Amino acid sequence: MLQKIYDWIDERIDITPIWRDIADHEVPEHVNPAHHFSAFVYCFGGLTFFVVVIQILSGMFLTMYYVPDIENAWKSVYYLQTEVAHGQIVRGMHHWGASVVIVMLLLHTLRVFFQGAYKKPRELNWMVGVLIFFVMLGLGFTGYLLPWDNKAYFATQVGLEIAEQVPFIGEYLKTLLAGDAEIVGAQTLTRFFAIHVFFLPAALFGLMAAHFILIRRQGISGPL
Amino acid sequence: MHKGKGMKFVGDSRVSAERKSQIPKDYSEYPGRTEAFWPNFLLKEWLAGSVFLVGFLSLTLAHPSPLEGVADPTNAAYIPLPDWYFLFLYELLKYEFASGPYVIFGILVIPGLAFGALLLAPFLDNGPGRRPHQRPIAVIMMILALASTIWLTYTSAEHVDWETRAEQNKPIPESDVEIDTSHEGYAIYEENCMTCHGGELEGSPAGAPLIGTEHSAEEIATIARDGIGSMPADQFTGSDEELEQLVDFITSVIEQAE
């Protein structure tokens, strides 16, 4: 039955090559912890992706309750935290995931760096990876404001003051992020929400796709 | 790819009518003990993923994500602190060479050089050798950058008293209590307690919320006279009769809020 469904789809849209590209590839001995335990360092990249998936899923569920508006943002988070079934766990996963993803990214970056795995021909993939790191820091910065508690508000205010001190474009940069030259308020919250939920994830997905396509094309770097 | 004459297509589409083999590639001729990712390796990999997930969920359950009181832009006493992975950049701005007139160094030049070098690492470290000892400059630079980041994060976080911070900034649930201003204890509350404990007993940065307290009426009476924690003694200096009215008022509001 399943085979028939598969064949029916495959005849029409030829999915076997796509499936091959995604799933059918080799795992060399030197990256396989089953053969060399020290190869667990090669898990960091995959675990980073795993945490990103956790972040996407938990974030999707959080937006079911979250209201990006200064009157209700904190109340919606408080409600989620105290009243909603498992709300505390879902928010906890998103909160801790944000830290864990930075840790895993750092470990993955260090593994690649100290093994010199970014050398020719993998320069481009390293740069894509560093851009993912920047996007992730941006997600951390914008997500920090969303609960609209004191910690969020004052950290963002400091962040925006730092942006303002950039020569020439500083004030424009602050206005672009905060929605106003002076006030950190309703506009800021909606902008940070949009950046956190639409702009940066879009950039993240594009970069991750490029990262994985390049890995598949080039293969994992050989043993040292 | 198959091309040329004799190609057959499905209908008028561009999908080839010839079906390709669905048998996975044979990796037995590859060097070493190469495995197929699907399904052999994936079956082991999800075990590692599960262990990781269990650890992660334990962390989530053991430490509920923090939430402070609702943002209050007028709270001038609040000391801002970014998330831990931005602490090193925050701490950098406290150095003389990276603040005041030299703030450009702190916010642009130093982080720009560090992250720019990270982005362009393959072109700065472009020799053929991959082993760390074959590229000492790159490795030493990375270790220095890493050490200074850890050091900056540590010095920034070291003097923060996280527990007190969390305690002082606890979220105050919205109260829907109605304050009975005609209660004989209300005037006494207004005069002695309201500045710190708030008009609806909801607390403030200067005083803990009274709603939700676990102290009994007798304890509240003692605290009003003798203080507790950071609350000094003699906040209430009236007669015993007034104290009784005050405690009666406070407990009535607390009961109502429950």
Contacts between the chains, C-beta under 8 A, distances in Angstrom:
chain1	res1	chain2	res2	distance
A	10	B	19	7.4
A	11	B	10	5.8
A	11	B	15	7.5
A	11	B	19	7.8
A	12	B	10	6.5
A	12	B	13	7.4
A	12	B	15	6.7
A	13	B	15	6.7
A	14	B	15	4.5
A	14	B	16	6.9
A	16	B	19	7.9
A	16	B	20	5.7
A	16	B	22	6.0
A	17	B	20	7.3
A	23	B	37	6.4
A	23	B	38	3.9
A	24	B	24	5.2
A	24	B	25	6.1
A	24	B	36	7.1
A	24	B	37	7.1
A	24	B	38	6.1
A	25	B	36	7.9
A	25	B	37	5.0
A	26	B	25	7.7
A	26	B	27	5.0
A	26	B	30	5.9
A	26	B	34	4.8
A	26	B	35	7.1
A	26	B	36	6.7
A	26	B	37	7.0
A	27	B	34	6.6
A	27	B	35	4.6
A	27	B	36	7.2
A	27	B	37	5.2
A	27	B	40	7.8
A	27	B	41	4.4
A	28	B	30	7.4
A	28	B	31	7.9
A	28	B	32	6.2
A	28	B	34	5.4
A	29	B	31	7.8
A	29	B	32	3.4
A	29	B	33	4.3
A	29	B	34	6.1
A	30	B	32	7.0
A	32	B	33	7.3
A	32	B	35	6.3
A	32	B	41	6.9
A	33	B	48	7.4
A	34	B	44	5.9
A	35	B	33	5.6
A	40	B	48	7.9
A	43	B	48	6.0
A	46	B	45	7.1
A	46	B	49	7.8
A	47	B	49	7.5
A	47	B	52	5.8
A	50	B	49	5.8
A	50	B	52	6.8
A	50	B	53	7.8
A	51	B	56	7.7
A	54	B	56	7.4
A	70	B	71	7.6
A	74	B	67	7.9
A	74	B	70	4.0
A	74	B	71	6.7
A	74	B	171	7.9
A	75	B	70	7.7
A	75	B	174	7.1
A	77	B	67	6.1
A	78	B	67	6.4
A	78	B	171	5.9
A	78	B	173	7.2
A	81	B	64	7.7
A	81	B	65	7.6
A	81	B	67	5.7
A	82	B	173	7.8
A	88	B	64	5.4
A	88	B	65	7.3
A	89	B	57	7.9
A	89	B	60	6.0
A	89	B	61	7.0
A	91	B	65	5.1
A	92	B	60	3.9
A	92	B	61	7.4
A	92	B	63	7.4
A	92	B	64	5.7
A	92	B	65	4.5
A	93	B	56	7.5
A	93	B	57	7.6
A	93	B	60	5.3
A	94	B	65	7.6
A	95	B	65	3.4
A	95	B	66	7.7
A	96	B	56	7.0
A	96	B	59	5.5
A	96	B	60	5.4
A	96	B	63	7.3
A	96	B	65	6.9
A	97	B	56	7.5
A	98	B	83	7.7
A	99	B	83	7.6
A	99	B	84	6.9
A	99	B	85	7.2
A	100	B	56	6.5
A	100	B	59	7.9
A	102	B	85	4.8
A	110	B	142	7.9
A	110	B	146	7.6
A	113	B	121	7.0
A	113	B	142	5.8
A	114	B	132	5.7
A	114	B	139	7.0
A	114	B	142	7.6
A	115	B	130	6.4
A	116	B	125	7.6
A	116	B	129	7.1
A	116	B	130	3.3
A	116	B	131	6.8
A	116	B	132	7.4
A	116	B	134	7.8
A	116	B	135	6.6
A	117	B	130	7.2
A	118	B	121	6.2
A	118	B	122	4.5
A	119	B	122	6.2
A	119	B	125	7.7
A	119	B	126	7.5
A	119	B	128	7.3
A	119	B	130	5.9
A	120	B	122	7.5
A	120	B	126	7.7
A	120	B	128	8.0
A	122	B	122	7.4
A	123	B	122	3.7
A	123	B	123	6.7
A	126	B	121	6.5
A	126	B	122	5.2
A	127	B	119	5.9
A	127	B	120	7.7
A	127	B	122	7.5
A	130	B	115	7.7
A	130	B	118	5.6
A	130	B	119	4.6
A	130	B	121	8.0
A	131	B	119	7.6
A	134	B	115	7.4
A	137	B	85	7.1
A	137	B	86	7.7
A	140	B	83	5.9
A	140	B	85	6.3
A	140	B	86	7.5
A	141	B	83	7.9
A	141	B	86	7.1
A	144	B	82	7.3
A	144	B	83	5.5
A	147	B	67	5.9
A	148	B	70	6.6
A	148	B	71	4.9
A	149	B	67	5.7
A	149	B	68	3.9
A	149	B	69	6.1
A	149	B	70	6.2
A	149	B	71	5.9
A	149	B	169	7.6
A	149	B	171	7.0
A	150	B	68	4.8
A	150	B	69	5.7
A	150	B	70	7.6
A	150	B	71	5.6
A	150	B	72	6.2
A	150	B	75	6.3
A	150	B	78	5.3
A	150	B	169	5.7
A	151	B	66	7.8
A	151	B	68	4.9
A	151	B	80	7.8
A	151	B	81	7.0
A	151	B	169	7.0
A	152	B	68	7.9
A	152	B	71	6.4
A	153	B	71	3.5
A	153	B	72	7.7
A	153	B	73	6.7
A	154	B	71	8.0
A	154	B	78	5.2
A	154	B	79	7.8
A	154	B	80	3.5
A	154	B	81	8.0
A	155	B	80	5.2
A	155	B	81	6.5
A	155	B	82	4.7
A	155	B	83	7.2
A	157	B	80	6.7
A	158	B	80	4.8
A	158	B	82	7.0
A	158	B	90	7.6
A	159	B	82	7.0
A	159	B	86	7.9
A	162	B	93	7.4
A	162	B	107	5.5
A	165	B	103	5.4
A	165	B	104	7.7
A	165	B	107	5.8
A	166	B	107	6.6
A	166	B	108	6.5
A	167	B	104	6.5
A	167	B	108	7.8
A	184	B	73	7.4
A	185	B	73	8.0
A	221	B	130	7.7
A	224	B	130	5.9
A	224	B	131	5.7
